[in-house]
Amino acid sequence: MSTEDTFEDTDPEQKSKSQLKRDMTALQELGEALVKLPASQLNTVPMPENLLNAVMAARTITERGAHKRQLQYIGKVMRKIDATPIQAALDALHNHGQHAAVHFHRLERWRDQLLSEGDTAVSEFLGEYPAADSQHLRQLIRNAERESKAGKPPSSARTLFRYLREVIGE
């Protein structure tokens, strides 16, 4: 029997022991991510009832060793199901958070630019968002500048931010 024959006899679908361990660890980490999710987000993740019960039990366990065993049990439960919808839901939640942060920073940049650059920034903003009310926008900027010079709390700057969020949307 040559070496080529032995390679042909092995099943290409058969995973090595190391790969199986990596897969089990990945599922356990996925389960740990489920345990750390807030309850409102956990309810949006599609999962079987036995997995949900295991995750809820892990949230109540405070002892370190017992918590680790529960996470291993969650990994074991996840080996029997298709974890791709769960992973996809977690990715969507994570991406939504990133998208919200990017949107928030963009709004902050516009507000700061409008307050620092004045009319040039206003005309640039109106060029990009023609639905905005130019009079109202200029009034909000004037109020924010007045408060800033007087050393008052930035309530008008907050109002400007809310208006920008309303105009830009998303």
N, C-alpha and C positions, 0 to 999 in steps of 0.2 A: 504494500500500500504506500503510495507516494504522499508527499505533503500536500499536493493539490487535492487529492481525494479527501483528506481529513478536513480541509477548508470547505469543501463542497458539502460534507455531511453536517456541518454546524448550521443551525437555524439562524438566518439573518435577523429574525425578529427577536431572538433571545438576547436579553440585556445582560451585561456583566454585573457582578455583585456590586461593584463600585457605582455603576449607573443606577442600580436599584436603590442604593443608599442615598444618592444625591436626589433622586425623585422623591423618596420618602421624606427627606429633610425639607425639600421645597414645599411639599404638601403640609408639613408641620408648620413651616414659616407662614404659609398662607392661612392656616388655622389660627396662628398667633395674631396675624393681622386682623382676622375676623373678631377675635376676642377684644382687641384694642379699639375697634370701631365704636363710635357713639351709637346708642340704641336707635336713634332716628335713621342713621345710615345703614345699620345692620338689617333693619326691616326691609330695605330696598334690595338686598342681595338675595338672589334666588338660591335656596338650599333646602335639602330634605329636612324633615322634622327631627330626625335623630341627630343630625349634625347641629341644628339650631339648639336642641336641648343640651348637647355637649358643650357648645360655645357658651350658653347661658350659665351652665354649671361652672365652667372655668372662670367666669367673671366673679363668682362668689367665693372662690377658693383663694385664701390669703397665704397659706403655708407654701413656702417655695417648692419643696419636694412634691407635694400633692399637686400643685399647679403645673409643674413640669410633667408629671404623669398624665394629667388631664390633657395637656397639649399633645402628648404622644398618642393618647386615645383619639383625639380629634384627627391627627394625621392618619391613624388607622381607619377611622370612619371614612375619611376623604379618599383613601385608596380604593374604596369600593364604589365610588361615584365618579362621574365625569366632572372634574374641577374647572374646566374651561369657562363655563358660564359664571362661576364664582370669581375667577380671575378677571374676566372681562368686566364684571360689575365693579370690582375693586379698582381696576384701572380707570374706569369711567369716573368713579368718585374722585380718584386722585387727580385726573386730568381736569375735572370740573373745578377743583380747588386751585389748580395752577392757572386755569383760564380766568377765574375770578380775581386772583391776585394781579395778573397782568392787566386786566381791565381796570382795577382799582388804581394801579400805578399810572396808567394812561390818563385817567381822570385827574389824578393829583398833578401830573405834569402840565395838563391843560390849565388847571386852576392857577398853578404857580406861574406859568407863562403869561396868562392873561393879567395877573396881578403885577408882574414885573415889567412886561413889555408894552402894555397899554394897547393903543389903537392898532399897531401892526399885528399884534396877536389876535385882536378882535376880528380884523378883516380876514386873517388867515383861518380863524375858527369858523367864521360865517361862510367862507368859501368852501370849507370842507363839510359843514353842516348848515345848509341854507334854510332849514326849517326853524332854526333858532331865532328867537325874537331879539333883534339887535338892541332895541331900546332897553328892554328888561335886563339884558346881559350887561350893558354899559352901566346901568343903575346899580346892579349888584357889585360890579367892580368898584365903582365910586364909593359905595357904602363900606366895602371891605377895606379900601385904602384909608378912608376917614377913620375907621375903627383902629386900624393899625397905627396911624399917626397919633391918635389919642391914647394909645396903650390899653385899649379896652379888649375884652375877650373877643375872639374871632368868630362871632356868630354870623356875620355877613359872609365871611369866607366859607363857612359851612353851608350857608344858604346857596352860595355860588356853586359849591361842589354838588349839592343836591340837584340844582338846576342843570348842571353839566351832565350828571348821571341820567336825568330825565331826557335830555336832548340826544345824548349819544346812545342811550339804550343799552342793549345786549344784556 
